Amino acid sequence: MKKLLAYGRHFWLVSLSVTFYTIYDYLLNNGDWGSIVMLSFITYLFFIDRNGKPEEK
């Protein structure tokens, strides 16, 4: 997990864009509600892990 988050400070934006697509799919094509919840949680965890801590020097 640490290697995945090491790609950049704004990696959470990738999962946010996938979450938006999943919401679009849910609204227009009867997508899955569970996927929205899961991806939203993952996006939140990535955001907190990268932006919630002070920078290490």
Contacts in CASP RR format, 6 or more apart in sequence:
PFRMAT RR
TARGET T0000
AUTHOR 0000-0000-0000
METHOD contacts of the structure
MODEL  1
MKKLLAYGRHFWLVSLSVTFYTIYDYLLNNGDWGSIVMLSFITYLFFIDR
NGKPEEK
4 11 0 8 1.000
5 11 0 8 1.000
5 46 0 8 1.000
5 49 0 8 1.000
5 50 0 8 1.000
8 50 0 8 1.000
9 50 0 8 1.000
9 51 0 8 1.000
10 50 0 8 1.000
11 46 0 8 1.000
11 50 0 8 1.000
12 43 0 8 1.000
12 46 0 8 1.000
12 47 0 8 1.000
12 50 0 8 1.000
12 51 0 8 1.000
15 39 0 8 1.000
15 42 0 8 1.000
15 43 0 8 1.000
15 46 0 8 1.000
16 43 0 8 1.000
18 39 0 8 1.000
19 36 0 8 1.000
19 39 0 8 1.000
19 40 0 8 1.000
19 43 0 8 1.000
22 31 0 8 1.000
22 32 0 8 1.000
22 35 0 8 1.000
22 36 0 8 1.000
22 39 0 8 1.000
23 36 0 8 1.000
25 31 0 8 1.000
26 32 0 8 1.000
26 33 0 8 1.000
26 35 0 8 1.000
26 36 0 8 1.000
END
